[in-house]
Amino acid sequence: MVGPYPSSDHQLYSQLHFVLISHFLKDYLGLHTVPSDRYMLEQLVIKLGKEAFDLLSDNEKHIMKFFIWAGCSCHKDLNTVHGGYTAVTNGGR
């Protein structure tokens, strides 16, 4: 037995659960058809992100907009470390 269902019924219940959630998300996102899983997840993240952003104060929104516009620079720092490591391990070549 897997979970609360007999193993023979588990796949059927899993598929039914997926269909119900897909249709709920389709309606929640205002879509006309059930799209691919990836597209639906992307749209859900966008919608939830917008809803969360709308709850921020004006000052918090300003800070987030600046952070997104300017970037966090993490990838630049990582590129610098990677480049330095590569130079050191290759004997400066």
N, C-alpha and C positions, 0 to 999 in steps of 0.2 A: 504494500500500500504506500502510495506517495501522497503526502498531505492528507486531507480529509476524504479523498475519493479513492475508490479501488483503482488499481493501476490501469485496468482496461478502459475506465471512464476518464482517466486523468487527461489524456490528449484531447478528448472531446470537450471537457470542461475548460481546458486551456484555450482551445480555439474559440469557444463561445465567449470566454472572458475577453480575448483579444478583439473579437468582432464588436462586442458591446463598448469597450473602451474606444475603439476606432470611431464608432458612430458618435459617441459622446464628444470626443475631441473634434470631429468634423463639425458638429453643431456649435461647440464652444468657440471654434476658430472662425465660424461663419463661412465654411467651405461648402460647395455644392455636391462634391463627390468625395469619397474616401481616397485621399492621396497615398503616396508611398509612405512607409514608416519614417524614412529620413526627412522628407519634406514636412510631414506632420510634426515631427519633433522640432525641426527648425522653427516652424511657425509658432509652436507652443512656447519655445524659449523666447522668441521675439515678443509675443503677446504678454507673457508673464513679466518680461523685462520692462516693457513699457508701463505696465500696471505698477510695478515696483518703483520705477522712476517717477511716476506721477505722484507717489506718496511722499517723495522727498521735499524738504523745504527748498525755497529759492536758493539759499546759500549752498545747500548740499548739491542741488542741480548744477550750479555754477562750477563747483569743485569737480564734479563728475564729468561735465562737458569739457573742462580744461584738461583733465587727466586723459580722457579719450582722445582729444585733439592733439595734445602734446605727446602722448604715449608714455609708457612707464620706463622706457629705456632698458628694460631687462634683457631684451634680445641683443641690444647693442653691447651691453656689458658681457653677455655670454660670448658674443662674437670676438670681443677683445681678449677674453681669457682663452678661448679656443685658438685664436691666432698666436697669442704669446706661447701657449703650450706647444703648438706645432713648430714654431720657430726654435724653441729650446730643444725639443726632442729631435729635430732634424739638424742640430748643430749650427743653427743660424742661417741655413741655406734658404 
